[in-house]
Amino acid sequence: MPTSATSILAAVIVLMFLVEWFMTQRAGGSQGGGLFGGIRGMVMLRLGAKFGRPIYAGQWWRLVTAMFLHADLLHIGTNLWVLFDLGPEVEGVFGISKFIALYLVTGVFGYIVSVWWSPMTLSIGASGALMGLIGVLIGVSFHHGQFGRQYRSMLWRWVIYIVIFGLFFPVDNAAHMGGLAAGIVLGYLVPEGAPETRPAENLWNALAVISVVIIAGSFALMALQINNPISFH
């Protein structure tokens, strides 16, 4: 059952896809074929896709906004399916505040790896953060003995399927692996459950608020430059 933070993330993703679709229609309609399917690449770039040149020029917020953009209905549909499947599970293990921070950190780290690996490739999607959620659950499974080993085996099968998929389709494998690696480390290190002390609770609540501010601020910075020309070359 979708929980509050998962539902809000999904709502933002859907809202951004509607904005993408509207801008694509204004630009002349859907762009068939290629990596971006129905949404035009220039629309993605204007709305904050990951692309090395503007990121190196200081548009760091693209590491955040790219997580909320998707190329077509299949892309957004599969990612929302995974989000609704994994999001409530991670929220149930760690609580809402930790979940928000973990989602942002793993997603951003995934795009940092992507920029390092393929700086001149345009990339979008929530899948780096979603791989981060898988990683978080893998990491926490190490604290749960035999049950954890069985659960971890199931999660690794997910990873293998996604890796195989990435060999045949144009997906951002670097972002996937970056998000996964960050998630495994954080899932192992971050304590499960609600914070046990008031200072810990205040810390995680503050980190969640900071995460929300970073996301909102990234969209604000995107909006300020949305009409500035950016070249693919």
mmCIF file of the C-alpha atoms, coordinates in Angstrom:
data_MODEL
# 
_entry.id   MODEL 
# 
loop_
_atom_site.group_PDB 
_atom_site.id 
_atom_site.type_symbol 
_atom_site.label_atom_id 
_atom_site.label_alt_id 
_atom_site.label_comp_id 
_atom_site.label_asym_id 
_atom_site.label_entity_id 
_atom_site.label_seq_id 
_atom_site.pdbx_PDB_ins_code 
_atom_site.Cartn_x 
_atom_site.Cartn_y 
_atom_site.Cartn_z 
_atom_site.occupancy 
_atom_site.B_iso_or_equiv 
_atom_site.pdbx_formal_charge 
_atom_site.auth_seq_id 
_atom_site.auth_comp_id 
_atom_site.auth_asym_id 
_atom_site.auth_atom_id 
_atom_site.pdbx_PDB_model_num 
ATOM 1   C CA . MET A 1 1   ? 0.000  0.000   0.000   1.00 0.00 ? 1   MET A CA 1 
ATOM 2   C CA . PRO A 1 2   ? 1.578  3.346   -1.036  1.00 0.00 ? 2   PRO A CA 1 
ATOM 3   C CA . THR A 1 3   ? 2.588  5.459   1.940   1.00 0.00 ? 3   THR A CA 1 
ATOM 4   C CA . SER A 1 4   ? 2.764  9.211   2.245   1.00 0.00 ? 4   SER A CA 1 
ATOM 5   C CA . ALA A 1 5   ? 6.326  9.923   1.062   1.00 0.00 ? 5   ALA A CA 1 
ATOM 6   C CA . THR A 1 6   ? 6.090  7.371   -1.746  1.00 0.00 ? 6   THR A CA 1 
ATOM 7   C CA . SER A 1 7   ? 2.797  8.869   -2.921  1.00 0.00 ? 7   SER A CA 1 
ATOM 8   C CA . ILE A 1 8   ? 4.201  12.407  -2.896  1.00 0.00 ? 8   ILE A CA 1 
ATOM 9   C CA . LEU A 1 9   ? 7.259  11.339  -4.902  1.00 0.00 ? 9   LEU A CA 1 
ATOM 10  C CA . ALA A 1 10  ? 4.994  9.583   -7.397  1.00 0.00 ? 10  ALA A CA 1 
ATOM 11  C CA . ALA A 1 11  ? 2.775  12.679  -7.673  1.00 0.00 ? 11  ALA A CA 1 
ATOM 12  C CA . VAL A 1 12  ? 5.784  14.894  -8.470  1.00 0.00 ? 12  VAL A CA 1 
ATOM 13  C CA . ILE A 1 13  ? 6.988  12.391  -11.087 1.00 0.00 ? 13  ILE A CA 1 
ATOM 14  C CA . VAL A 1 14  ? 3.551  12.327  -12.742 1.00 0.00 ? 14  VAL A CA 1 
ATOM 15  C CA . LEU A 1 15  ? 3.279  16.135  -12.619 1.00 0.00 ? 15  LEU A CA 1 
ATOM 16  C CA . MET A 1 16  ? 6.668  16.531  -14.282 1.00 0.00 ? 16  MET A CA 1 
ATOM 17  C CA . PHE A 1 17  ? 5.723  14.038  -16.985 1.00 0.00 ? 17  PHE A CA 1 
ATOM 18  C CA . LEU A 1 18  ? 2.617  16.095  -17.752 1.00 0.00 ? 18  LEU A CA 1 
ATOM 19  C CA . VAL A 1 19  ? 4.826  19.190  -18.043 1.00 0.00 ? 19  VAL A CA 1 
ATOM 20  C CA . GLU A 1 20  ? 7.176  17.269  -20.362 1.00 0.00 ? 20  GLU A CA 1 
ATOM 21  C CA . TRP A 1 21  ? 4.267  16.135  -22.518 1.00 0.00 ? 21  TRP A CA 1 
ATOM 22  C CA . PHE A 1 22  ? 2.792  19.641  -22.733 1.00 0.00 ? 22  PHE A CA 1 
ATOM 23  C CA . MET A 1 23  ? 6.145  21.172  -23.731 1.00 0.00 ? 23  MET A CA 1 
ATOM 24  C CA . THR A 1 24  ? 6.689  18.415  -26.298 1.00 0.00 ? 24  THR A CA 1 
ATOM 25  C CA . GLN A 1 25  ? 3.300  19.139  -27.874 1.00 0.00 ? 25  GLN A CA 1 
ATOM 26  C CA . ARG A 1 26  ? 4.130  22.830  -28.047 1.00 0.00 ? 26  ARG A CA 1 
ATOM 27  C CA . ALA A 1 27  ? 7.443  21.949  -29.703 1.00 0.00 ? 27  ALA A CA 1 
ATOM 28  C CA . GLY A 1 28  ? 5.702  20.053  -32.491 1.00 0.00 ? 28  GLY A CA 1 
ATOM 29  C CA . GLY A 1 29  ? 4.596  16.773  -31.002 1.00 0.00 ? 29  GLY A CA 1 
ATOM 30  C CA . SER A 1 30  ? 6.109  13.497  -29.867 1.00 0.00 ? 30  SER A CA 1 
ATOM 31  C CA . GLN A 1 31  ? 9.498  12.439  -31.085 1.00 0.00 ? 31  GLN A CA 1 
ATOM 32  C CA . GLY A 1 32  ? 9.372  8.809   -32.175 1.00 0.00 ? 32  GLY A CA 1 
ATOM 33  C CA . GLY A 1 33  ? 12.198 6.317   -31.742 1.00 0.00 ? 33  GLY A CA 1 
ATOM 34  C CA . GLY A 1 34  ? 15.557 6.799   -30.081 1.00 0.00 ? 34  GLY A CA 1 
ATOM 35  C CA . LEU A 1 35  ? 16.370 7.000   -26.432 1.00 0.00 ? 35  LEU A CA 1 
ATOM 36  C CA . PHE A 1 36  ? 13.623 9.452   -25.507 1.00 0.00 ? 36  PHE A CA 1 
ATOM 37  C CA . GLY A 1 37  ? 10.654 7.892   -27.257 1.00 0.00 ? 37  GLY A CA 1 
ATOM 38  C CA . GLY A 1 38  ? 7.735  10.330  -27.093 1.00 0.00 ? 38  GLY A CA 1 
ATOM 39  C CA . ILE A 1 39  ? 9.409  13.217  -25.228 1.00 0.00 ? 39  ILE A CA 1 
ATOM 40  C CA . ARG A 1 40  ? 11.782 15.454  -27.146 1.00 0.00 ? 40  ARG A CA 1 
ATOM 41  C CA . GLY A 1 41  ? 15.386 15.505  -25.996 1.00 0.00 ? 41  GLY A CA 1 
ATOM 42  C CA . MET A 1 42  ? 15.511 19.304  -25.927 1.00 0.00 ? 42  MET A CA 1 
ATOM 43  C CA . VAL A 1 43  ? 12.488 19.325  -23.599 1.00 0.00 ? 43  VAL A CA 1 
ATOM 44  C CA . MET A 1 44  ? 14.355 16.975  -21.280 1.00 0.00 ? 44  MET A CA 1 
ATOM 45  C CA . LEU A 1 45  ? 17.384 19.238  -21.386 1.00 0.00 ? 45  LEU A CA 1 
ATOM 46  C CA . ARG A 1 46  ? 15.359 22.357  -20.600 1.00 0.00 ? 46  ARG A CA 1 
ATOM 47  C CA . LEU A 1 47  ? 13.582 20.640  -17.684 1.00 0.00 ? 47  LEU A CA 1 
ATOM 48  C CA . GLY A 1 48  ? 16.771 19.484  -16.016 1.00 0.00 ? 48  GLY A CA 1 
ATOM 49  C CA . ALA A 1 49  ? 18.060 16.243  -17.522 1.00 0.00 ? 49  ALA A CA 1 
ATOM 50  C CA . LYS A 1 50  ? 21.519 15.066  -16.539 1.00 0.00 ? 50  LYS A CA 1 
ATOM 51  C CA . PHE A 1 51  ? 24.030 16.366  -19.070 1.00 0.00 ? 51  PHE A CA 1 
ATOM 52  C CA . GLY A 1 52  ? 27.691 16.937  -18.370 1.00 0.00 ? 52  GLY A CA 1 
ATOM 53  C CA . ARG A 1 53  ? 28.388 20.342  -19.910 1.00 0.00 ? 53  ARG A CA 1 
ATOM 54  C CA . PRO A 1 54  ? 25.817 22.398  -17.940 1.00 0.00 ? 54  PRO A CA 1 
ATOM 55  C CA . ILE A 1 55  ? 26.507 20.378  -14.776 1.00 0.00 ? 55  ILE A CA 1 
ATOM 56  C CA . TYR A 1 56  ? 30.219 21.173  -15.043 1.00 0.00 ? 56  TYR A CA 1 
ATOM 57  C CA . ALA A 1 57  ? 29.208 24.809  -15.584 1.00 0.00 ? 57  ALA A CA 1 
ATOM 58  C CA . GLY A 1 58  ? 27.476 24.852  -12.190 1.00 0.00 ? 58  GLY A CA 1 
ATOM 59  C CA . GLN A 1 59  ? 23.999 23.464  -12.808 1.00 0.00 ? 59  GLN A CA 1 
ATOM 60  C CA . TRP A 1 60  ? 24.413 20.842  -10.074 1.00 0.00 ? 60  TRP A CA 1 
ATOM 61  C CA . TRP A 1 61  ? 20.649 20.793  -9.562  1.00 0.00 ? 61  TRP A CA 1 
ATOM 62  C CA . ARG A 1 62  ? 20.340 18.598  -12.663 1.00 0.00 ? 62  ARG A CA 1 
ATOM 63  C CA . LEU A 1 63  ? 21.546 15.721  -10.489 1.00 0.00 ? 63  LEU A CA 1 
ATOM 64  C CA . VAL A 1 64  ? 18.214 16.123  -8.652  1.00 0.00 ? 64  VAL A CA 1 
ATOM 65  C CA . THR A 1 65  ? 15.728 17.202  -11.320 1.00 0.00 ? 65  THR A CA 1 
ATOM 66  C CA . ALA A 1 66  ? 16.746 14.370  -13.661 1.00 0.00 ? 66  ALA A CA 1 
ATOM 67  C CA . MET A 1 67  ? 15.360 11.907  -11.098 1.00 0.00 ? 67  MET A CA 1 
ATOM 68  C CA . PHE A 1 68  ? 11.830 13.199  -11.730 1.00 0.00 ? 68  PHE A CA 1 
ATOM 69  C CA . LEU A 1 69  ? 11.849 13.174  -15.552 1.00 0.00 ? 69  LEU A CA 1 
ATOM 70  C CA . HIS A 1 70  ? 10.847 10.270  -17.817 1.00 0.00 ? 70  HIS A CA 1 
ATOM 71  C CA . ALA A 1 71  ? 10.982 9.578   -21.524 1.00 0.00 ? 71  ALA A CA 1 
ATOM 72  C CA . ASP A 1 72  ? 7.615  8.004   -22.295 1.00 0.00 ? 72  ASP A CA 1 
ATOM 73  C CA . LEU A 1 73  ? 4.679  6.145   -20.788 1.00 0.00 ? 73  LEU A CA 1 
ATOM 74  C CA . LEU A 1 74  ? 6.551  2.834   -20.585 1.00 0.00 ? 74  LEU A CA 1 
ATOM 75  C CA . HIS A 1 75  ? 9.466  4.505   -18.802 1.00 0.00 ? 75  HIS A CA 1 
ATOM 76  C CA . ILE A 1 76  ? 7.358  6.286   -16.205 1.00 0.00 ? 76  ILE A CA 1 
ATOM 77  C CA . GLY A 1 77  ? 5.013  3.316   -15.823 1.00 0.00 ? 77  GLY A CA 1 
ATOM 78  C CA . THR A 1 78  ? 7.754  0.823   -14.996 1.00 0.00 ? 78  THR A CA 1 
ATOM 79  C CA . ASN A 1 79  ? 9.484  3.213   -12.617 1.00 0.00 ? 79  ASN A CA 1 
ATOM 80  C CA . LEU A 1 80  ? 6.263  4.040   -10.771 1.00 0.00 ? 80  LEU A CA 1 
ATOM 81  C CA . TRP A 1 81  ? 5.527  0.329   -10.464 1.00 0.00 ? 81  TRP A CA 1 
ATOM 82  C CA . VAL A 1 82  ? 8.918  -0.258  -8.825  1.00 0.00 ? 82  VAL A CA 1 
ATOM 83  C CA . LEU A 1 83  ? 8.515  2.836   -6.621  1.00 0.00 ? 83  LEU A CA 1 
ATOM 84  C CA . PHE A 1 84  ? 5.131  1.667   -5.328  1.00 0.00 ? 84  PHE A CA 1 
ATOM 85  C CA . ASP A 1 85  ? 6.575  -1.802  -4.746  1.00 0.00 ? 85  ASP A CA 1 
ATOM 86  C CA . LEU A 1 86  ? 9.768  -0.806  -2.922  1.00 0.00 ? 86  LEU A CA 1 
ATOM 87  C CA . GLY A 1 87  ? 8.996  2.617   -1.452  1.00 0.00 ? 87  GLY A CA 1 
ATOM 88  C CA . PRO A 1 88  ? 6.547  1.476   1.241   1.00 0.00 ? 88  PRO A CA 1 
ATOM 89  C CA . GLU A 1 89  ? 8.906  -1.362  2.165   1.00 0.00 ? 89  GLU A CA 1 
ATOM 90  C CA . VAL A 1 90  ? 11.838 0.988   2.749   1.00 0.00 ? 90  VAL A CA 1 
ATOM 91  C CA . GLU A 1 91  ? 9.574  3.450   4.571   1.00 0.00 ? 91  GLU A CA 1 
ATOM 92  C CA . GLY A 1 92  ? 8.378  0.607   6.798   1.00 0.00 ? 92  GLY A CA 1 
ATOM 93  C CA . VAL A 1 93  ? 11.932 -0.393  7.695   1.00 0.00 ? 93  VAL A CA 1 
ATOM 94  C CA . PHE A 1 94  ? 13.430 3.072   8.196   1.00 0.00 ? 94  PHE A CA 1 
ATOM 95  C CA . GLY A 1 95  ? 10.566 5.540   8.638   1.00 0.00 ? 95  GLY A CA 1 
ATOM 96  C CA . ILE A 1 96  ? 9.574  8.479   6.454   1.00 0.00 ? 96  ILE A CA 1 
ATOM 97  C CA . SER A 1 97  ? 12.388 10.883  7.380   1.00 0.00 ? 97  SER A CA 1 
ATOM 98  C CA . LYS A 1 98  ? 15.148 8.388   6.658   1.00 0.00 ? 98  LYS A CA 1 
ATOM 99  C CA . PHE A 1 99  ? 13.401 7.219   3.493   1.00 0.00 ? 99  PHE A CA 1 
ATOM 100 C CA . ILE A 1 100 ? 13.309 10.738  2.015   1.00 0.00 ? 100 ILE A CA 1 
ATOM 101 C CA . ALA A 1 101 ? 17.006 11.307  2.714   1.00 0.00 ? 101 ALA A CA 1 
ATOM 102 C CA . LEU A 1 102 ? 18.005 7.857   1.433   1.00 0.00 ? 102 LEU A CA 1 
ATOM 103 C CA . TYR A 1 103 ? 16.020 8.285   -1.783  1.00 0.00 ? 103 TYR A CA 1 
ATOM 104 C CA . LEU A 1 104 ? 17.627 11.641  -2.568  1.00 0.00 ? 104 LEU A CA 1 
ATOM 105 C CA . VAL A 1 105 ? 21.193 10.649  -1.667  1.00 0.00 ? 105 VAL A CA 1 
ATOM 106 C CA . THR A 1 106 ? 21.190 7.385   -3.625  1.00 0.00 ? 106 THR A CA 1 
ATOM 107 C CA . GLY A 1 107 ? 19.568 9.018   -6.658  1.00 0.00 ? 107 GLY A CA 1 
ATOM 108 C CA . VAL A 1 108 ? 22.030 11.912  -6.698  1.00 0.00 ? 108 VAL A CA 1 
ATOM 109 C CA . PHE A 1 109 ? 25.001 9.605   -6.227  1.00 0.00 ? 109 PHE A CA 1 
ATOM 110 C CA . GLY A 1 110 ? 23.776 7.525   -9.148  1.00 0.00 ? 110 GLY A CA 1 
ATOM 111 C CA . TYR A 1 111 ? 23.805 10.575  -11.394 1.00 0.00 ? 111 TYR A CA 1 
ATOM 112 C CA . ILE A 1 112 ? 27.225 11.636  -10.105 1.00 0.00 ? 112 ILE A CA 1 
ATOM 113 C CA . VAL A 1 113 ? 28.548 8.257   -11.267 1.00 0.00 ? 113 VAL A CA 1 
ATOM 114 C CA . SER A 1 114 ? 26.683 8.722   -14.546 1.00 0.00 ? 114 SER A CA 1 
ATOM 115 C CA . VAL A 1 115 ? 28.281 12.129  -15.141 1.00 0.00 ? 115 VAL A CA 1 
ATOM 116 C CA . TRP A 1 116 ? 31.700 10.630  -14.441 1.00 0.00 ? 116 TRP A CA 1 
ATOM 117 C CA . TRP A 1 117 ? 31.107 7.608   -16.688 1.00 0.00 ? 117 TRP A CA 1 
ATOM 118 C CA . SER A 1 118 ? 29.307 9.262   -19.621 1.00 0.00 ? 118 SER A CA 1 
ATOM 119 C CA . PRO A 1 119 ? 29.307 13.054  -19.212 1.00 0.00 ? 119 PRO A CA 1 
ATOM 120 C CA . MET A 1 120 ? 28.005 13.826  -22.703 1.00 0.00 ? 120 MET A CA 1 
ATOM 121 C CA . THR A 1 121 ? 25.053 11.430  -22.571 1.00 0.00 ? 121 THR A CA 1 
ATOM 122 C CA . LEU A 1 122 ? 21.649 12.900  -21.742 1.00 0.00 ? 122 LEU A CA 1 
ATOM 123 C CA . SER A 1 123 ? 20.029 10.855  -18.973 1.00 0.00 ? 123 SER A CA 1 
ATOM 124 C CA . ILE A 1 124 ? 16.755 10.952  -17.043 1.00 0.00 ? 124 ILE A CA 1 
ATOM 125 C CA . GLY A 1 125 ? 14.628 8.791   -14.768 1.00 0.00 ? 125 GLY A CA 1 
ATOM 126 C CA . ALA A 1 126 ? 14.109 7.659   -11.189 1.00 0.00 ? 126 ALA A CA 1 
ATOM 127 C CA . SER A 1 127 ? 15.796 4.306   -11.728 1.00 0.00 ? 127 SER A CA 1 
ATOM 128 C CA . GLY A 1 128 ? 19.084 5.305   -10.045 1.00 0.00 ? 128 GLY A CA 1 
ATOM 129 C CA . ALA A 1 129 ? 17.173 6.135   -6.858  1.00 0.00 ? 129 ALA A CA 1 
ATOM 130 C CA . LEU A 1 130 ? 15.058 2.989   -7.257  1.00 0.00 ? 130 LEU A CA 1 
ATOM 131 C CA . MET A 1 131 ? 18.214 0.907   -7.534  1.00 0.00 ? 131 MET A CA 1 
ATOM 132 C CA . GLY A 1 132 ? 19.253 2.777   -4.402  1.00 0.00 ? 132 GLY A CA 1 
ATOM 133 C CA . LEU A 1 133 ? 16.161 1.462   -2.628  1.00 0.00 ? 133 LEU A CA 1 
ATOM 134 C CA . ILE A 1 134 ? 17.058 -2.073  -3.700  1.00 0.00 ? 134 ILE A CA 1 
ATOM 135 C CA . GLY A 1 135 ? 20.562 -1.451  -2.395  1.00 0.00 ? 135 GLY A CA 1 
ATOM 136 C CA . VAL A 1 136 ? 19.235 -0.138  0.915   1.00 0.00 ? 136 VAL A CA 1 
ATOM 137 C CA . LEU A 1 137 ? 17.229 -3.330  1.408   1.00 0.00 ? 137 LEU A CA 1 
ATOM 138 C CA . ILE A 1 138 ? 20.263 -5.450  0.459   1.00 0.00 ? 138 ILE A CA 1 
ATOM 139 C CA . GLY A 1 139 ? 22.373 -3.538  2.962   1.00 0.00 ? 139 GLY A CA 1 
ATOM 140 C CA . VAL A 1 140 ? 19.920 -3.909  5.831   1.00 0.00 ? 140 VAL A CA 1 
ATOM 141 C CA . SER A 1 141 ? 19.464 -7.616  5.073   1.00 0.00 ? 141 SER A CA 1 
ATOM 142 C CA . PHE A 1 142 ? 22.986 -8.298  6.375   1.00 0.00 ? 142 PHE A CA 1 
ATOM 143 C CA . HIS A 1 143 ? 21.647 -7.661  9.895   1.00 0.00 ? 143 HIS A CA 1 
ATOM 144 C CA . HIS A 1 144 ? 18.957 -10.360 9.703   1.00 0.00 ? 144 HIS A CA 1 
ATOM 145 C CA . GLY A 1 145 ? 20.664 -13.736 9.615   1.00 0.00 ? 145 GLY A CA 1 
ATOM 146 C CA . GLN A 1 146 ? 19.152 -16.549 7.574   1.00 0.00 ? 146 GLN A CA 1 
ATOM 147 C CA . PHE A 1 147 ? 16.020 -14.587 6.687   1.00 0.00 ? 147 PHE A CA 1 
ATOM 148 C CA . GLY A 1 148 ? 18.251 -11.763 5.509   1.00 0.00 ? 148 GLY A CA 1 
ATOM 149 C CA . ARG A 1 149 ? 20.235 -14.124 3.282   1.00 0.00 ? 149 ARG A CA 1 
ATOM 150 C CA . GLN A 1 150 ? 17.073 -15.436 1.635   1.00 0.00 ? 150 GLN A CA 1 
ATOM 151 C CA . TYR A 1 151 ? 15.694 -11.945 1.143   1.00 0.00 ? 151 TYR A CA 1 
ATOM 152 C CA . ARG A 1 152 ? 19.046 -10.717 -0.183  1.00 0.00 ? 152 ARG A CA 1 
ATOM 153 C CA . SER A 1 153 ? 19.092 -13.541 -2.718  1.00 0.00 ? 153 SER A CA 1 
ATOM 154 C CA . MET A 1 154 ? 15.721 -12.394 -4.053  1.00 0.00 ? 154 MET A CA 1 
ATOM 155 C CA . LEU A 1 155 ? 16.908 -8.795  -4.285  1.00 0.00 ? 155 LEU A CA 1 
ATOM 156 C CA . TRP A 1 156 ? 20.083 -9.793  -6.136  1.00 0.00 ? 156 TRP A CA 1 
ATOM 157 C CA . ARG A 1 157 ? 17.903 -11.540 -8.707  1.00 0.00 ? 157 ARG A CA 1 
ATOM 158 C CA . TRP A 1 158 ? 16.155 -8.201  -9.275  1.00 0.00 ? 158 TRP A CA 1 
ATOM 159 C CA . VAL A 1 159 ? 19.548 -6.596  -9.812  1.00 0.00 ? 159 VAL A CA 1 
ATOM 160 C CA . ILE A 1 160 ? 20.603 -9.296  -12.288 1.00 0.00 ? 160 ILE A CA 1 
ATOM 161 C CA . TYR A 1 161 ? 17.381 -8.883  -14.291 1.00 0.00 ? 161 TYR A CA 1 
ATOM 162 C CA . ILE A 1 162 ? 17.895 -5.111  -14.416 1.00 0.00 ? 162 ILE A CA 1 
ATOM 163 C CA . VAL A 1 163 ? 21.522 -5.504  -15.484 1.00 0.00 ? 163 VAL A CA 1 
ATOM 164 C CA . ILE A 1 164 ? 20.521 -7.932  -18.252 1.00 0.00 ? 164 ILE A CA 1 
ATOM 165 C CA . PHE A 1 165 ? 17.809 -5.499  -19.372 1.00 0.00 ? 165 PHE A CA 1 
ATOM 166 C CA . GLY A 1 166 ? 20.444 -2.753  -19.480 1.00 0.00 ? 166 GLY A CA 1 
ATOM 167 C CA . LEU A 1 167 ? 22.598 -4.788  -21.871 1.00 0.00 ? 167 LEU A CA 1 
ATOM 168 C CA . PHE A 1 168 ? 19.906 -4.711  -24.552 1.00 0.00 ? 168 PHE A CA 1 
ATOM 169 C CA . PHE A 1 169 ? 18.168 -1.368  -24.018 1.00 0.00 ? 169 PHE A CA 1 
ATOM 170 C CA . PRO A 1 170 ? 19.526 2.215   -23.797 1.00 0.00 ? 170 PRO A CA 1 
ATOM 171 C CA . VAL A 1 171 ? 19.376 2.739   -20.044 1.00 0.00 ? 171 VAL A CA 1 
ATOM 172 C CA . ASP A 1 172 ? 21.795 4.545   -17.741 1.00 0.00 ? 172 ASP A CA 1 
ATOM 173 C CA . ASN A 1 173 ? 23.689 1.597   -16.278 1.00 0.00 ? 173 ASN A CA 1 
ATOM 174 C CA . ALA A 1 174 ? 26.173 3.869   -14.505 1.00 0.00 ? 174 ALA A CA 1 
ATOM 175 C CA . ALA A 1 175 ? 23.373 5.627   -12.603 1.00 0.00 ? 175 ALA A CA 1 
ATOM 176 C CA . HIS A 1 176 ? 21.880 2.228   -11.752 1.00 0.00 ? 176 HIS A CA 1 
ATOM 177 C CA . MET A 1 177 ? 25.126 0.882   -10.332 1.00 0.00 ? 177 MET A CA 1 
ATOM 178 C CA . GLY A 1 178 ? 25.944 4.129   -8.527  1.00 0.00 ? 178 GLY A CA 1 
ATOM 179 C CA . GLY A 1 179 ? 22.547 4.211   -6.847  1.00 0.00 ? 179 GLY A CA 1 
ATOM 180 C CA . LEU A 1 180 ? 22.795 0.525   -5.957  1.00 0.00 ? 180 LEU A CA 1 
ATOM 181 C CA . ALA A 1 181 ? 26.254 0.880   -4.406  1.00 0.00 ? 181 ALA A CA 1 
ATOM 182 C CA . ALA A 1 182 ? 25.249 3.932   -2.359  1.00 0.00 ? 182 ALA A CA 1 
ATOM 183 C CA . GLY A 1 183 ? 22.116 2.144   -1.192  1.00 0.00 ? 183 GLY A CA 1 
ATOM 184 C CA . ILE A 1 184 ? 23.969 -0.970  -0.038  1.00 0.00 ? 184 ILE A CA 1 
ATOM 185 C CA . VAL A 1 185 ? 26.391 1.106   2.036   1.00 0.00 ? 185 VAL A CA 1 
ATOM 186 C CA . LEU A 1 186 ? 23.669 3.292   3.564   1.00 0.00 ? 186 LEU A CA 1 
ATOM 187 C CA . GLY A 1 187 ? 21.333 0.360   4.177   1.00 0.00 ? 187 GLY A CA 1 
ATOM 188 C CA . TYR A 1 188 ? 24.092 -1.378  6.112   1.00 0.00 ? 188 TYR A CA 1 
ATOM 189 C CA . LEU A 1 189 ? 25.132 1.688   8.126   1.00 0.00 ? 189 LEU A CA 1 
ATOM 190 C CA . VAL A 1 190 ? 21.867 3.518   8.872   1.00 0.00 ? 190 VAL A CA 1 
ATOM 191 C CA . PRO A 1 191 ? 20.021 2.087   11.896  1.00 0.00 ? 191 PRO A CA 1 
ATOM 192 C CA . GLU A 1 192 ? 16.621 0.573   11.208  1.00 0.00 ? 192 GLU A CA 1 
ATOM 193 C CA . GLY A 1 193 ? 13.390 1.893   12.606  1.00 0.00 ? 193 GLY A CA 1 
ATOM 194 C CA . ALA A 1 194 ? 12.483 5.216   14.109  1.00 0.00 ? 194 ALA A CA 1 
ATOM 195 C CA . PRO A 1 195 ? 15.287 7.142   15.856  1.00 0.00 ? 195 PRO A CA 1 
ATOM 196 C CA . GLU A 1 196 ? 15.622 5.979   19.461  1.00 0.00 ? 196 GLU A CA 1 
ATOM 197 C CA . THR A 1 197 ? 16.617 9.311   20.985  1.00 0.00 ? 197 THR A CA 1 
ATOM 198 C CA . ARG A 1 198 ? 15.294 12.856  20.645  1.00 0.00 ? 198 ARG A CA 1 
ATOM 199 C CA . PRO A 1 199 ? 18.599 14.202  19.190  1.00 0.00 ? 199 PRO A CA 1 
ATOM 200 C CA . ALA A 1 200 ? 18.585 11.395  16.587  1.00 0.00 ? 200 ALA A CA 1 
ATOM 201 C CA . GLU A 1 201 ? 14.963 12.114  15.753  1.00 0.00 ? 201 GLU A CA 1 
ATOM 202 C CA . ASN A 1 202 ? 15.710 15.817  15.347  1.00 0.00 ? 202 ASN A CA 1 
ATOM 203 C CA . LEU A 1 203 ? 18.702 14.995  13.132  1.00 0.00 ? 203 LEU A CA 1 
ATOM 204 C CA . TRP A 1 204 ? 16.737 12.778  10.740  1.00 0.00 ? 204 TRP A CA 1 
ATOM 205 C CA . ASN A 1 205 ? 13.821 15.192  10.635  1.00 0.00 ? 205 ASN A CA 1 
ATOM 206 C CA . ALA A 1 206 ? 16.290 17.959  9.758   1.00 0.00 ? 206 ALA A CA 1 
ATOM 207 C CA . LEU A 1 207 ? 17.880 15.814  7.035   1.00 0.00 ? 207 LEU A CA 1 
ATOM 208 C CA . ALA A 1 208 ? 14.450 15.097  5.585   1.00 0.00 ? 208 ALA A CA 1 
ATOM 209 C CA . VAL A 1 209 ? 13.583 18.815  5.552   1.00 0.00 ? 209 VAL A CA 1 
ATOM 210 C CA . ILE A 1 210 ? 16.944 19.621  3.944   1.00 0.00 ? 210 ILE A CA 1 
ATOM 211 C CA . SER A 1 211 ? 16.269 16.957  1.305   1.00 0.00 ? 211 SER A CA 1 
ATOM 212 C CA . VAL A 1 212 ? 12.875 18.475  0.500   1.00 0.00 ? 212 VAL A CA 1 
ATOM 213 C CA . VAL A 1 213 ? 14.434 21.948  0.319   1.00 0.00 ? 213 VAL A CA 1 
ATOM 214 C CA . ILE A 1 214 ? 17.133 20.657  -2.046  1.00 0.00 ? 214 ILE A CA 1 
ATOM 215 C CA . ILE A 1 215 ? 14.499 19.090  -4.311  1.00 0.00 ? 215 ILE A CA 1 
ATOM 216 C CA . ALA A 1 216 ? 12.308 22.204  -4.299  1.00 0.00 ? 216 ALA A CA 1 
ATOM 217 C CA . GLY A 1 217 ? 15.327 24.468  -4.766  1.00 0.00 ? 217 GLY A CA 1 
ATOM 218 C CA . SER A 1 218 ? 16.541 22.370  -7.698  1.00 0.00 ? 218 SER A CA 1 
ATOM 219 C CA . PHE A 1 219 ? 13.205 22.792  -9.461  1.00 0.00 ? 219 PHE A CA 1 
ATOM 220 C CA . ALA A 1 220 ? 13.282 26.529  -8.742  1.00 0.00 ? 220 ALA A CA 1 
ATOM 221 C CA . LEU A 1 221 ? 16.758 26.823  -10.282 1.00 0.00 ? 221 LEU A CA 1 
ATOM 222 C CA . MET A 1 222 ? 15.586 24.803  -13.276 1.00 0.00 ? 222 MET A CA 1 
ATOM 223 C CA . ALA A 1 223 ? 12.628 27.162  -13.751 1.00 0.00 ? 223 ALA A CA 1 
ATOM 224 C CA . LEU A 1 224 ? 14.917 30.209  -13.685 1.00 0.00 ? 224 LEU A CA 1 
ATOM 225 C CA . GLN A 1 225 ? 16.947 28.932  -16.651 1.00 0.00 ? 225 GLN A CA 1 
ATOM 226 C CA . ILE A 1 226 ? 14.262 27.043  -18.567 1.00 0.00 ? 226 ILE A CA 1 
ATOM 227 C CA . ASN A 1 227 ? 14.374 29.423  -21.540 1.00 0.00 ? 227 ASN A CA 1 
ATOM 228 C CA . ASN A 1 228 ? 18.159 29.666  -21.733 1.00 0.00 ? 228 ASN A CA 1 
ATOM 229 C CA . PRO A 1 229 ? 19.563 27.918  -24.843 1.00 0.00 ? 229 PRO A CA 1 
ATOM 230 C CA . ILE A 1 230 ? 21.664 24.792  -24.195 1.00 0.00 ? 230 ILE A CA 1 
ATOM 231 C CA . SER A 1 231 ? 23.478 22.901  -26.907 1.00 0.00 ? 231 SER A CA 1 
ATOM 232 C CA . PHE A 1 232 ? 23.987 19.141  -27.122 1.00 0.00 ? 232 PHE A CA 1 
ATOM 233 C CA . HIS A 1 233 ? 27.378 19.789  -28.736 1.00 0.00 ? 233 HIS A CA 1 
# 
